[in-house]
Amino acid sequence: MLLTRHAEKRLVKRLAKRRKLERVYSELWAFLDRSRRIDVNERVVIFTDGRKSLVCARLDCERLSLEEIKGRVEGLKGTYRCVFQDKRLARETSPIKFLSEIPDGVYCFYINREKRNLYIGSEEPLLAITLRPAKRRER
């Protein structure tokens, strides 16, 4: 799961209490573990624990092997916010260095060069839009 700036600020304020990336993502994954998933339509997903709701949008991804992914990110320079959903890794690092920690396999791959985000995982990527109080029908 990738985060918008707004969603990251809300997560820091409501759940994590610290801005460190690993802390924000560990609190996010703990929230997802205790939440239930509501598929609103083909693009919007809501995770709710009865008190808070995380609104997410689905992102388009490609299914690629790890070697093809390495070929795609080979020329990238600088640091990216890299997320590997299966092992729950989230780091701000170079993509090549991050891919060295991932086992071989076929994964969903999403990259946004403008926002400097990289997602790899067995499930489709989601973009967290906001964290808000749960509405009555979501409780």
N, CA, C and O atoms as CSV, one atom per row, in Angstrom:
chain,resi,resn,atom,element,x,y,z
A,1,MET,N,N,0.835,-1.168,0.000
A,1,MET,CA,C,0.000,0.000,0.000
A,1,MET,C,C,0.886,1.240,0.000
A,1,MET,O,O,1.832,1.348,0.780
A,2,LEU,N,N,0.563,2.162,-0.881
A,2,LEU,CA,C,1.273,3.426,-0.954
A,2,LEU,C,C,0.429,4.506,-0.292
A,2,LEU,O,O,-0.789,4.369,-0.181
A,3,LEU,N,N,1.076,5.575,0.145
A,3,LEU,CA,C,0.387,6.625,0.881
A,3,LEU,C,C,0.472,7.963,0.163
A,3,LEU,O,O,1.523,8.326,-0.365
A,4,THR,N,N,-0.631,8.692,0.145
A,4,THR,CA,C,-0.572,10.086,-0.277
A,4,THR,C,C,-0.005,10.891,0.886
A,4,THR,O,O,0.070,10.393,2.009
A,5,ARG,N,N,0.391,12.123,0.625
A,5,ARG,CA,C,0.904,12.953,1.715
A,5,ARG,C,C,-0.150,13.177,2.783
A,5,ARG,O,O,0.144,13.162,3.978
A,6,HIS,N,N,-1.379,13.383,2.340
A,6,HIS,CA,C,-2.472,13.610,3.280
A,6,HIS,C,C,-2.696,12.381,4.165
A,6,HIS,O,O,-2.842,12.503,5.382
A,7,ALA,N,N,-2.723,11.202,3.548
A,7,ALA,CA,C,-2.928,9.971,4.312
A,7,ALA,C,C,-1.788,9.729,5.287
A,7,ALA,O,O,-2.014,9.272,6.407
A,8,GLU,N,N,-0.573,10.030,4.871
A,8,GLU,CA,C,0.568,9.848,5.765
A,8,GLU,C,C,0.468,10.780,6.977
A,8,GLU,O,O,0.747,10.368,8.103
A,9,LYS,N,N,0.071,12.031,6.747
A,9,LYS,CA,C,-0.107,12.961,7.866
A,9,LYS,C,C,-1.197,12.487,8.813
A,9,LYS,O,O,-1.051,12.588,10.031
A,10,ARG,N,N,-2.282,11.974,8.264
A,10,ARG,CA,C,-3.379,11.480,9.104
A,10,ARG,C,C,-2.956,10.249,9.888
A,10,ARG,O,O,-3.315,10.109,11.058
A,11,LEU,N,N,-2.196,9.349,9.260
A,11,LEU,CA,C,-1.711,8.164,9.963
A,11,LEU,C,C,-0.763,8.540,11.097
A,11,LEU,O,O,-0.820,7.954,12.178
A,12,VAL,N,N,0.104,9.514,10.851
A,12,VAL,CA,C,1.029,9.962,11.897
A,12,VAL,C,C,0.240,10.560,13.053
A,12,VAL,O,O,0.537,10.295,14.218
A,13,LYS,N,N,-0.752,11.356,12.734
A,13,LYS,CA,C,-1.539,12.029,13.768
A,13,LYS,C,C,-2.409,11.054,14.551
A,13,LYS,O,O,-2.502,11.165,15.773
A,14,ARG,N,N,-3.049,10.102,13.877
A,14,ARG,CA,C,-4.038,9.234,14.518
A,14,ARG,C,C,-3.493,7.897,15.025
A,14,ARG,O,O,-4.005,7.356,16.005
A,15,LEU,N,N,-2.463,7.360,14.370
A,15,LEU,CA,C,-2.003,6.017,14.739
A,15,LEU,C,C,-0.549,5.967,15.189
A,15,LEU,O,O,-0.259,5.509,16.294
A,16,ALA,N,N,0.360,6.430,14.352
A,16,ALA,CA,C,1.780,6.167,14.577
A,16,ALA,C,C,2.419,7.084,15.609
A,16,ALA,O,O,3.288,6.646,16.363
A,17,LYS,N,N,2.012,8.336,15.659
A,17,LYS,CA,C,2.553,9.343,16.587
A,17,LYS,C,C,3.998,9.727,16.305
A,17,LYS,O,O,4.545,10.582,17.001
A,18,ARG,N,N,4.623,9.133,15.321
A,18,ARG,CA,C,5.981,9.496,14.908
A,18,ARG,C,C,6.063,9.467,13.395
A,18,ARG,O,O,5.313,8.743,12.740
A,19,ARG,N,N,6.973,10.255,12.839
A,19,ARG,CA,C,7.072,10.384,11.387
A,19,ARG,C,C,7.980,9.351,10.722
A,19,ARG,O,O,8.062,9.312,9.494
A,20,LYS,N,N,8.648,8.531,11.490
A,20,LYS,CA,C,9.558,7.548,10.914
A,20,LYS,C,C,8.779,6.584,10.006
A,20,LYS,O,O,7.743,6.049,10.400
A,21,LEU,N,N,9.289,6.371,8.795
A,21,LEU,CA,C,8.578,5.600,7.782
A,21,LEU,C,C,8.245,4.190,8.244
A,21,LEU,O,O,7.122,3.727,8.047
A,22,GLU,N,N,9.205,3.499,8.856
A,22,GLU,CA,C,8.965,2.135,9.319
A,22,GLU,C,C,7.871,2.101,10.379
A,22,GLU,O,O,7.060,1.175,10.409
A,23,ARG,N,N,7.846,3.099,11.240
A,23,ARG,CA,C,6.829,3.170,12.296
A,23,ARG,C,C,5.439,3.406,11.706
A,23,ARG,O,O,4.466,2.792,12.143
A,24,VAL,N,N,5.346,4.292,10.717
A,24,VAL,CA,C,4.064,4.575,10.075
A,24,VAL,C,C,3.519,3.314,9.406
A,24,VAL,O,O,2.343,2.983,9.559
A,25,TYR,N,N,4.382,2.610,8.660
A,25,TYR,CA,C,3.922,1.410,7.968
A,25,TYR,C,C,3.613,0.263,8.930
A,25,TYR,O,O,2.687,-0.505,8.668
A,26,SER,N,N,4.346,0.118,10.020
A,26,SER,CA,C,4.028,-0.946,10.972
A,26,SER,C,C,2.672,-0.698,11.623
A,26,SER,O,O,1.913,-1.642,11.843
A,27,GLU,N,N,2.358,0.560,11.933
A,27,GLU,CA,C,1.038,0.888,12.481
A,27,GLU,C,C,-0.053,0.699,11.430
A,27,GLU,O,O,-1.158,0.262,11.752
A,28,LEU,N,N,0.253,1.026,10.182
A,28,LEU,CA,C,-0.708,0.823,9.102
A,28,LEU,C,C,-1.032,-0.656,8.940
A,28,LEU,O,O,-2.201,-1.024,8.823
A,29,TRP,N,N,-0.002,-1.515,8.932
A,29,TRP,CA,C,-0.244,-2.948,8.769
A,29,TRP,C,C,-0.957,-3.532,9.980
A,29,TRP,O,O,-1.758,-4.454,9.823
A,30,ALA,N,N,-0.697,-3.035,11.169
A,30,ALA,CA,C,-1.433,-3.476,12.358
A,30,ALA,C,C,-2.907,-3.085,12.232
A,30,ALA,O,O,-3.792,-3.860,12.595
A,31,PHE,N,N,-3.163,-1.898,11.725
A,31,PHE,CA,C,-4.541,-1.448,11.502
A,31,PHE,C,C,-5.233,-2.351,10.480
A,31,PHE,O,O,-6.385,-2.740,10.676
A,32,LEU,N,N,-4.539,-2.685,9.393
A,32,LEU,CA,C,-5.132,-3.541,8.359
A,32,LEU,C,C,-5.428,-4.938,8.891
A,32,LEU,O,O,-6.413,-5.556,8.488
A,33,ASP,N,N,-4.579,-5.447,9.801
A,33,ASP,CA,C,-4.805,-6.777,10.372
A,33,ASP,C,C,-6.078,-6.833,11.207
A,33,ASP,O,O,-6.769,-7.851,11.205
A,34,ARG,N,N,-6.398,-5.762,11.917
A,34,ARG,CA,C,-7.584,-5.771,12.784
A,34,ARG,C,C,-8.822,-5.202,12.096
A,34,ARG,O,O,-9.872,-5.069,12.724
A,35,SER,N,N,-8.709,-4.864,10.809
A,35,SER,CA,C,-9.810,-4.244,10.072
A,35,SER,C,C,-10.495,-5.235,9.155
A,35,SER,O,O,-9.962,-6.295,8.827
A,36,ARG,N,N,-11.698,-4.852,8.752
A,36,ARG,CA,C,-12.385,-5.628,7.713
A,36,ARG,C,C,-12.406,-4.796,6.439
A,36,ARG,O,O,-12.399,-3.566,6.483
A,37,ARG,N,N,-12.433,-5.479,5.317
A,37,ARG,CA,C,-12.345,-4.832,4.009
A,37,ARG,C,C,-13.729,-4.685,3.406
A,37,ARG,O,O,-14.519,-5.630,3.405
A,38,ILE,N,N,-14.021,-3.498,2.893
A,38,ILE,CA,C,-15.284,-3.221,2.201
A,38,ILE,C,C,-14.937,-2.756,0.791
A,38,ILE,O,O,-14.306,-1.715,0.611
A,39,ASP,N,N,-15.356,-3.539,-0.212
A,39,ASP,CA,C,-15.138,-3.138,-1.609
A,39,ASP,C,C,-16.327,-2.283,-2.041
A,39,ASP,O,O,-17.423,-2.804,-2.251
A,40,VAL,N,N,-16.117,-0.987,-2.172
A,40,VAL,CA,C,-17.189,-0.061,-2.525
A,40,VAL,C,C,-17.551,-0.208,-3.995
A,40,VAL,O,O,-18.724,-0.358,-4.338
A,41,ASN,N,N,-16.553,-0.164,-4.858
A,41,ASN,CA,C,-16.730,-0.415,-6.290
A,41,ASN,C,C,-15.416,-0.956,-6.833
A,41,ASN,O,O,-14.557,-1.380,-6.059
A,42,GLU,N,N,-15.245,-0.949,-8.157
A,42,GLU,CA,C,-14.023,-1.547,-8.720
A,42,GLU,C,C,-12.775,-0.715,-8.471
A,42,GLU,O,O,-11.667,-1.213,-8.671
A,43,ARG,N,N,-12.915,0.535,-8.040
A,43,ARG,CA,C,-11.751,1.384,-7.805
A,43,ARG,C,C,-11.499,1.734,-6.338
A,43,ARG,O,O,-10.364,2.037,-5.973
A,44,VAL,N,N,-12.525,1.699,-5.493
A,44,VAL,CA,C,-12.414,2.172,-4.106
A,44,VAL,C,C,-12.587,1.017,-3.124
A,44,VAL,O,O,-13.491,0.193,-3.258
A,45,VAL,N,N,-11.689,0.978,-2.126
A,45,VAL,CA,C,-11.723,-0.019,-1.055
A,45,VAL,C,C,-11.629,0.727,0.274
A,45,VAL,O,O,-10.864,1.682,0.404
A,46,ILE,N,N,-12.410,0.287,1.254
A,46,ILE,CA,C,-12.361,0.888,2.584
A,46,ILE,C,C,-11.997,-0.200,3.585
A,46,ILE,O,O,-12.570,-1.289,3.561
A,47,PHE,N,N,-11.047,0.094,4.461
A,47,PHE,CA,C,-10.707,-0.776,5.579
A,47,PHE,C,C,-11.195,-0.090,6.840
A,47,PHE,O,O,-10.873,1.075,7.072
A,48,THR,N,N,-11.978,-0.803,7.671
A,48,THR,CA,C,-12.509,-0.192,8.876
A,48,THR,C,C,-12.392,-1.132,10.066
A,48,THR,O,O,-12.547,-2.347,9.941
A,49,ASP,N,N,-12.114,-0.540,11.225
A,49,ASP,CA,C,-12.089,-1.312,12.463
A,49,ASP,C,C,-13.252,-0.930,13.376
A,49,ASP,O,O,-13.274,-1.322,14.542
A,50,GLY,N,N,-14.213,-0.172,12.859
A,50,GLY,CA,C,-15.362,0.247,13.629
A,50,GLY,C,C,-15.238,1.664,14.161
A,50,GLY,O,O,-16.244,2.344,14.364
A,51,ARG,N,N,-14.020,2.111,14.384
A,51,ARG,CA,C,-13.797,3.481,14.874
A,51,ARG,C,C,-13.198,4.364,13.791
A,51,ARG,O,O,-13.593,5.519,13.633
A,52,LYS,N,N,-12.254,3.824,13.056
A,52,LYS,CA,C,-11.579,4.579,11.999
A,52,LYS,C,C,-11.723,3.830,10.685
A,52,LYS,O,O,-11.866,2.607,10.665
A,53,SER,N,N,-11.683,4.575,9.590
A,53,SER,CA,C,-11.757,3.988,8.257
A,53,SER,C,C,-10.632,4.526,7.398
A,53,SER,O,O,-10.356,5.725,7.402
A,54,LEU,N,N,-9.983,3.640,6.663
A,54,LEU,CA,C,-8.925,4.002,5.727
A,54,LEU,C,C,-9.493,3.842,4.324
A,54,LEU,O,O,-9.852,2.737,3.915
A,55,VAL,N,N,-9.575,4.942,3.591
A,55,VAL,CA,C,-10.129,4.939,2.240
A,55,VAL,C,C,-8.975,4.795,1.256
A,55,VAL,O,O,-8.011,5.559,1.304
A,56,CYS,N,N,-9.078,3.811,0.361
A,56,CYS,CA,C,-8.004,3.512,-0.588
A,56,CYS,C,C,-8.550,3.431,-2.011
A,56,CYS,O,O,-9.726,3.144,-2.233
A,57,ALA,N,N,-7.669,3.688,-2.955
A,57,ALA,CA,C,-7.977,3.541,-4.381
A,57,ALA,C,C,-7.053,2.478,-4.959
A,57,ALA,O,O,-5.879,2.395,-4.599
A,58,ARG,N,N,-7.591,1.676,-5.849
A,58,ARG,CA,C,-6.768,0.657,-6.504
A,58,ARG,C,C,-5.890,1.307,-7.566
A,58,ARG,O,O,-6.304,2.246,-8.246
A,59,LEU,N,N,-4.678,0.795,-7.696
A,59,LEU,CA,C,-3.744,1.271,-8.720
A,59,LEU,C,C,-3.549,0.182,-9.764
A,59,LEU,O,O,-3.622,-1.006,-9.452
A,60,ASP,N,N,-3.303,0.588,-10.994
A,60,ASP,CA,C,-3.030,-0.372,-12.063
A,60,ASP,C,C,-1.597,-0.863,-11.923
A,60,ASP,O,O,-0.675,-0.076,-11.711
A,61,CYS,N,N,-1.423,-2.180,-12.046
A,61,CYS,CA,C,-0.086,-2.748,-11.901
A,61,CYS,C,C,0.183,-3.746,-13.014
A,61,CYS,O,O,-0.707,-4.108,-13.785
A,62,GLU,N,N,1.427,-4.176,-13.074
A,62,GLU,CA,C,1.834,-5.196,-14.037
A,62,GLU,C,C,2.364,-6.400,-13.263
A,62,GLU,O,O,3.000,-6.239,-12.221
A,63,ARG,N,N,2.107,-7.599,-13.766
A,63,ARG,CA,C,2.672,-8.802,-13.170
A,63,ARG,C,C,3.976,-9.115,-13.890
A,63,ARG,O,O,3.988,-9.430,-15.080
A,64,LEU,N,N,5.080,-9.021,-13.139
A,64,LEU,CA,C,6.400,-9.240,-13.726
A,64,LEU,C,C,7.235,-10.134,-12.807
A,64,LEU,O,O,7.007,-10.193,-11.599
A,65,SER,N,N,8.201,-10.822,-13.403
A,65,SER,CA,C,9.150,-11.590,-12.595
A,65,SER,C,C,10.161,-10.622,-11.991
A,65,SER,O,O,10.266,-9.474,-12.424
A,66,LEU,N,N,10.898,-11.086,-11.000
A,66,LEU,CA,C,11.861,-10.223,-10.324
A,66,LEU,C,C,12.944,-9.730,-11.284
A,66,LEU,O,O,13.407,-8.596,-11.161
A,67,GLU,N,N,13.350,-10.568,-12.237
A,67,GLU,CA,C,14.365,-10.156,-13.211
A,67,GLU,C,C,13.856,-9.031,-14.113
A,67,GLU,O,O,14.597,-8.097,-14.424
A,68,GLU,N,N,12.586,-9.121,-14.534
A,68,GLU,CA,C,12.016,-8.053,-15.355
A,68,GLU,C,C,11.899,-6.758,-14.560
A,68,GLU,O,O,12.108,-5.676,-15.109
A,69,ILE,N,N,11.569,-6.856,-13.279
A,69,ILE,CA,C,11.475,-5.675,-12.419
A,69,ILE,C,C,12.839,-5.020,-12.281
A,69,ILE,O,O,12.955,-3.797,-12.349
A,70,LYS,N,N,13.879,-5.836,-12.086
A,70,LYS,CA,C,15.238,-5.286,-11.980
A,70,LYS,C,C,15.634,-4.574,-13.259
A,70,LYS,O,O,16.315,-3.549,-13.213
A,71,GLY,N,N,15.216,-5.104,-14.404
A,71,GLY,CA,C,15.487,-4.444,-15.677
A,71,GLY,C,C,14.793,-3.093,-15.798
A,71,GLY,O,O,15.344,-2.155,-16.374
A,72,ARG,N,N,13.589,-3.000,-15.256
A,72,ARG,CA,C,12.839,-1.747,-15.316
A,72,ARG,C,C,13.428,-0.652,-14.431
A,72,ARG,O,O,13.388,0.524,-14.794
A,73,VAL,N,N,13.975,-1.027,-13.274
A,73,VAL,CA,C,14.454,-0.017,-12.322
A,73,VAL,C,C,15.962,0.202,-12.415
A,73,VAL,O,O,16.533,0.941,-11.613
A,74,GLU,N,N,16.594,-0.423,-13.370
A,74,GLU,CA,C,18.050,-0.373,-13.474
A,74,GLU,C,C,18.600,1.042,-13.631
A,74,GLU,O,O,19.633,1.358,-13.042
A,75,GLY,N,N,17.951,1.889,-14.397
A,75,GLY,CA,C,18.475,3.220,-14.660
A,75,GLY,C,C,18.031,4.292,-13.677
A,75,GLY,O,O,18.374,5.461,-13.854
A,76,LEU,N,N,17.286,3.930,-12.659
A,76,LEU,CA,C,16.763,4.935,-11.719
A,76,LEU,C,C,17.849,5.433,-10.776
A,76,LEU,O,O,18.653,4.656,-10.260
A,77,LYS,N,N,17.856,6.716,-10.567
A,77,LYS,CA,C,18.828,7.321,-9.655
A,77,LYS,C,C,18.089,7.962,-8.490
A,77,LYS,O,O,16.941,8.383,-8.632
A,78,GLY,N,N,18.740,8.034,-7.353
A,78,GLY,CA,C,18.131,8.659,-6.186
A,78,GLY,C,C,17.376,7.653,-5.328
A,78,GLY,O,O,17.371,6.452,-5.598
A,79,THR,N,N,16.747,8.175,-4.297
A,79,THR,CA,C,16.016,7.304,-3.376
A,79,THR,C,C,14.531,7.319,-3.704
A,79,THR,O,O,13.972,8.338,-4.109
A,80,TYR,N,N,13.921,6.181,-3.520
A,80,TYR,CA,C,12.496,5.998,-3.719
A,80,TYR,C,C,11.907,5.443,-2.432
A,80,TYR,O,O,12.611,4.821,-1.636
A,81,ARG,N,N,10.633,5.666,-2.236
A,81,ARG,CA,C,9.924,5.025,-1.133
A,81,ARG,C,C,9.483,3.661,-1.651
A,81,ARG,O,O,8.575,3.563,-2.477
A,82,CYS,N,N,10.133,2.612,-1.159
A,82,CYS,CA,C,9.930,1.261,-1.654
A,82,CYS,C,C,9.116,0.453,-0.649
A,82,CYS,O,O,9.402,0.467,0.549
A,83,VAL,N,N,8.093,-0.256,-1.148
A,83,VAL,CA,C,7.228,-1.057,-0.295
A,83,VAL,C,C,7.159,-2.465,-0.873
A,83,VAL,O,O,6.847,-2.647,-2.050
A,84,PHE,N,N,7.453,-3.464,-0.033
A,84,PHE,CA,C,7.291,-4.876,-0.396
A,84,PHE,C,C,6.243,-5.445,0.546
A,84,PHE,O,O,6.518,-5.701,1.718
A,85,GLN,N,N,5.032,-5.642,0.017
A,85,GLN,CA,C,3.878,-6.002,0.833
A,85,GLN,C,C,4.003,-7.382,1.480
A,85,GLN,O,O,3.561,-7.557,2.615
A,86,ASP,N,N,4.590,-8.363,0.796
A,86,ASP,CA,C,4.589,-9.732,1.296
A,86,ASP,C,C,5.369,-9.884,2.604
A,86,ASP,O,O,4.904,-10.559,3.522
A,87,LYS,N,N,6.534,-9.272,2.698
A,87,LYS,CA,C,7.329,-9.341,3.932
A,87,LYS,C,C,7.137,-8.111,4.799
A,87,LYS,O,O,7.767,-7.973,5.848
A,88,ARG,N,N,6.263,-7.218,4.356
A,88,ARG,CA,C,5.979,-5.977,5.073
A,88,ARG,C,C,7.232,-5.145,5.305
A,88,ARG,O,O,7.568,-4.773,6.429
A,89,LEU,N,N,7.903,-4.873,4.204
A,89,LEU,CA,C,9.082,-4.003,4.228
A,89,LEU,C,C,8.711,-2.657,3.620
A,89,LEU,O,O,8.045,-2.599,2.587
A,90,ALA,N,N,9.140,-1.587,4.256
A,90,ALA,CA,C,8.960,-0.243,3.716
A,90,ALA,C,C,10.208,0.554,4.047
A,90,ALA,O,O,10.553,0.734,5.215
A,91,ARG,N,N,10.883,1.032,3.007
A,91,ARG,CA,C,12.121,1.773,3.214
A,91,ARG,C,C,12.243,2.883,2.188
A,91,ARG,O,O,11.661,2.819,1.105
A,92,GLU,N,N,12.994,3.883,2.540
A,92,GLU,CA,C,13.356,4.948,1.606
A,92,GLU,C,C,14.797,4.660,1.182
A,92,GLU,O,O,15.734,4.963,1.920
A,93,THR,N,N,14.974,4.082,0.008
A,93,THR,CA,C,16.284,3.630,-0.446
A,93,THR,C,C,16.303,3.587,-1.967
A,93,THR,O,O,15.307,3.898,-2.620
A,94,SER,N,N,17.440,3.201,-2.523
A,94,SER,CA,C,17.508,3.046,-3.979
A,94,SER,C,C,16.810,1.738,-4.370
A,94,SER,O,O,16.922,0.741,-3.656
A,95,PRO,N,N,16.092,1.737,-5.496
A,95,PRO,CA,C,15.341,0.552,-5.898
A,95,PRO,C,C,16.198,-0.698,-6.107
A,95,PRO,O,O,15.768,-1.799,-5.763
A,96,ILE,N,N,17.403,-0.548,-6.665
A,96,ILE,CA,C,18.266,-1.710,-6.907
A,96,ILE,C,C,18.672,-2.349,-5.590
A,96,ILE,O,O,18.650,-3.574,-5.465
A,97,LYS,N,N,19.037,-1.551,-4.622
A,97,LYS,CA,C,19.410,-2.061,-3.309
A,97,LYS,C,C,18.218,-2.745,-2.634
A,97,LYS,O,O,18.381,-3.775,-1.980
A,98,PHE,N,N,17.035,-2.181,-2.791
A,98,PHE,CA,C,15.826,-2.752,-2.197
A,98,PHE,C,C,15.482,-4.095,-2.830
A,98,PHE,O,O,15.074,-5.026,-2.136
A,99,LEU,N,N,15.644,-4.196,-4.144
A,99,LEU,CA,C,15.299,-5.445,-4.841
A,99,LEU,C,C,16.227,-6.594,-4.484
A,99,LEU,O,O,15.864,-7.753,-4.681
A,100,SER,N,N,17.414,-6.304,-3.965
A,100,SER,CA,C,18.331,-7.367,-3.572
A,100,SER,C,C,17.814,-8.138,-2.352
A,100,SER,O,O,18.267,-9.255,-2.100
A,101,GLU,N,N,16.882,-7.567,-1.596
A,101,GLU,CA,C,16.322,-8.219,-0.414
A,101,GLU,C,C,15.082,-9.058,-0.716
A,101,GLU,O,O,14.574,-9.744,0.171
A,102,ILE,N,N,14.593,-9.014,-1.942
A,102,ILE,CA,C,13.341,-9.673,-2.304
A,102,ILE,C,C,13.628,-11.030,-2.950
A,102,ILE,O,O,14.489,-11.122,-3.825
A,103,PRO,N,N,12.915,-12.092,-2.529
A,103,PRO,CA,C,13.123,-13.410,-3.139
A,103,PRO,C,C,12.562,-13.470,-4.557
A,103,PRO,O,O,11.701,-12.675,-4.932
A,104,ASP,N,N,13.065,-14.427,-5.338
A,104,ASP,CA,C,12.590,-14.598,-6.710
A,104,ASP,C,C,11.113,-14.968,-6.720
A,104,ASP,O,O,10.599,-15.603,-5.799
A,105,GLY,N,N,10.450,-14.552,-7.790
A,105,GLY,CA,C,9.032,-14.851,-7.940
A,105,GLY,C,C,8.395,-13.889,-8.929
A,105,GLY,O,O,9.074,-13.068,-9.546
A,106,VAL,N,N,7.084,-14.002,-9.068
A,106,VAL,CA,C,6.311,-13.114,-9.927
A,106,VAL,C,C,5.472,-12.224,-9.021
A,106,VAL,O,O,4.742,-12.719,-8.162
A,107,TYR,N,N,5.574,-10.904,-9.213
A,107,TYR,CA,C,4.929,-9.947,-8.325
A,107,TYR,C,C,4.164,-8.893,-9.118
A,107,TYR,O,O,4.428,-8.662,-10.298
A,108,CYS,N,N,3.209,-8.261,-8.437
A,108,CYS,CA,C,2.590,-7.044,-8.964
A,108,CYS,C,C,3.601,-5.925,-8.794
A,108,CYS,O,O,4.196,-5.769,-7.727
A,109,PHE,N,N,3.791,-5.148,-9.848
A,109,PHE,CA,C,4.808,-4.109,-9.841
A,109,PHE,C,C,4.161,-2.785,-10.216
A,109,PHE,O,O,3.446,-2.691,-11.214
A,110,TYR,N,N,4.420,-1.758,-9.402
A,110,TYR,CA,C,3.916,-0.411,-9.682
A,110,TYR,C,C,5.018,0.581,-9.347
A,110,TYR,O,O,5.639,0.495,-8.288
A,111,ILE,N,N,5.256,1.517,-10.246
A,111,ILE,CA,C,6.244,2.566,-9.986
A,111,ILE,C,C,5.667,3.905,-10.425
A,111,ILE,O,O,5.019,4.010,-11.466
A,112,ASN,N,N,5.914,4.918,-9.613
A,112,ASN,CA,C,5.544,6.285,-9.940
A,112,ASN,C,C,6.825,7.099,-9.846
A,112,ASN,O,O,7.283,7.422,-8.750
A,113,ARG,N,N,7.394,7.426,-10.984
A,113,ARG,CA,C,8.672,8.142,-10.999
A,113,ARG,C,C,8.520,9.580,-10.499
A,113,ARG,O,O,9.439,10.127,-9.889
A,114,GLU,N,N,7.371,10.184,-10.755
A,114,GLU,CA,C,7.148,11.561,-10.334
A,114,GLU,C,C,7.091,11.676,-8.810
A,114,GLU,O,O,7.705,12.574,-8.233
A,115,LYS,N,N,6.368,10.783,-8.164
A,115,LYS,CA,C,6.246,10.797,-6.702
A,115,LYS,C,C,7.334,9.974,-6.015
A,115,LYS,O,O,7.453,9.988,-4.790
A,116,ARG,N,N,8.124,9.260,-6.812
A,116,ARG,CA,C,9.248,8.447,-6.320
A,116,ARG,C,C,8.775,7.332,-5.390
A,116,ARG,O,O,9.290,7.159,-4.286
A,117,ASN,N,N,7.765,6.571,-5.872
A,117,ASN,CA,C,7.217,5.433,-5.136
A,117,ASN,C,C,7.405,4.160,-5.940
A,117,ASN,O,O,7.319,4.166,-7.168
A,118,LEU,N,N,7.662,3.065,-5.231
A,118,LEU,CA,C,7.819,1.750,-5.841
A,118,LEU,C,C,7.079,0.740,-4.982
A,118,LEU,O,O,7.278,0.694,-3.768
A,119,TYR,N,N,6.219,-0.078,-5.603
A,119,TYR,CA,C,5.464,-1.102,-4.890
A,119,TYR,C,C,5.724,-2.447,-5.536
A,119,TYR,O,O,5.712,-2.574,-6.761
A,120,ILE,N,N,5.959,-3.453,-4.702
A,120,ILE,CA,C,6.100,-4.832,-5.161
A,120,ILE,C,C,5.346,-5.711,-4.180
A,120,ILE,O,O,5.506,-5.563,-2.969
A,121,GLY,N,N,4.523,-6.629,-4.686
A,121,GLY,CA,C,3.782,-7.519,-3.804
A,121,GLY,C,C,2.962,-8.514,-4.587
A,121,GLY,O,O,2.798,-8.376,-5.799
A,122,SER,N,N,2.440,-9.527,-3.894
A,122,SER,CA,C,1.613,-10.525,-4.558
A,122,SER,C,C,0.194,-10.011,-4.780
A,122,SER,O,O,-0.501,-10.500,-5.670
A,123,GLU,N,N,-0.255,-9.026,-3.979
A,123,GLU,CA,C,-1.578,-8.430,-4.133
A,123,GLU,C,C,-1.469,-7.134,-4.930
A,123,GLU,O,O,-0.392,-6.546,-5.038
A,124,GLU,N,N,-2.594,-6.700,-5.484
A,124,GLU,CA,C,-2.610,-5.447,-6.240
A,124,GLU,C,C,-2.319,-4.268,-5.315
A,124,GLU,O,O,-2.693,-4.300,-4.143
A,125,PRO,N,N,-1.655,-3.228,-5.826
A,125,PRO,CA,C,-1.325,-2.083,-4.973
A,125,PRO,C,C,-2.544,-1.204,-4.705
A,125,PRO,O,O,-3.429,-1.063,-5.549
A,126,LEU,N,N,-2.565,-0.620,-3.515
A,126,LEU,CA,C,-3.608,0.319,-3.127
A,126,LEU,C,C,-2.954,1.635,-2.748
A,126,LEU,O,O,-1.843,1.652,-2.218
A,127,LEU,N,N,-3.633,2.725,-3.016
A,127,LEU,CA,C,-3.175,4.053,-2.638
A,127,LEU,C,C,-4.095,4.556,-1.537
A,127,LEU,O,O,-5.284,4.777,-1.768
A,128,ALA,N,N,-3.546,4.738,-0.338
A,128,ALA,CA,C,-4.334,5.236,0.780
A,128,ALA,C,C,-4.608,6.713,0.556
A,128,ALA,O,O,-3.681,7.505,0.388
A,129,ILE,N,N,-5.878,7.081,0.555
A,129,ILE,CA,C,-6.284,8.457,0.321
A,129,ILE,C,C,-6.388,9.220,1.638
A,129,ILE,O,O,-5.819,10.302,1.779
A,130,THR,N,N,-7.112,8.657,2.600
A,130,THR,CA,C,-7.282,9.339,3.882
A,130,THR,C,C,-7.666,8.344,4.975
A,130,THR,O,O,-8.153,7.248,4.698
A,131,LEU,N,N,-7.438,8.747,6.207
A,131,LEU,CA,C,-7.879,8.015,7.391
A,131,LEU,C,C,-8.886,8.927,8.082
A,131,LEU,O,O,-8.556,10.058,8.440
A,132,ARG,N,N,-10.117,8.438,8.271
A,132,ARG,CA,C,-11.166,9.275,8.836
A,132,ARG,C,C,-11.977,8.471,9.838
A,132,ARG,O,O,-11.875,7.245,9.878
A,133,PRO,N,N,-12.792,9.157,10.658
A,133,PRO,CA,C,-13.679,8.419,11.552
A,133,PRO,C,C,-14.655,7.570,10.745
A,133,PRO,O,O,-15.078,7.972,9.661
A,134,ALA,N,N,-15.012,6.408,11.260
A,134,ALA,CA,C,-15.899,5.494,10.548
A,134,ALA,C,C,-17.320,6.058,10.496
A,134,ALA,O,O,-17.816,6.610,11.479
A,135,LYS,N,N,-17.955,5.916,9.361
A,135,LYS,CA,C,-19.351,6.306,9.222
A,135,LYS,C,C,-20.232,5.231,9.854
A,135,LYS,O,O,-19.776,4.115,10.101
A,136,ARG,N,N,-21.481,5.565,10.111
A,136,ARG,CA,C,-22.381,4.650,10.811
A,136,ARG,C,C,-22.519,3.300,10.111
A,136,ARG,O,O,-22.533,2.259,10.767
A,137,ARG,N,N,-22.621,3.315,8.788
A,137,ARG,CA,C,-22.807,2.050,8.053
A,137,ARG,C,C,-21.519,1.212,8.025
A,137,ARG,O,O,-21.570,0.028,7.693
A,138,GLU,N,N,-20.386,1.797,8.363
A,138,GLU,CA,C,-19.118,1.062,8.373
A,138,GLU,C,C,-18.810,0.451,9.731
A,138,GLU,O,O,-17.826,-0.276,9.864
A,139,ARG,N,N,-19.627,0.730,10.741
A,139,ARG,CA,C,-19.358,0.229,12.089
A,139,ARG,C,C,-19.809,-1.175,12.289
A,139,ARG,O,O,-19.646,-1.727,13.377
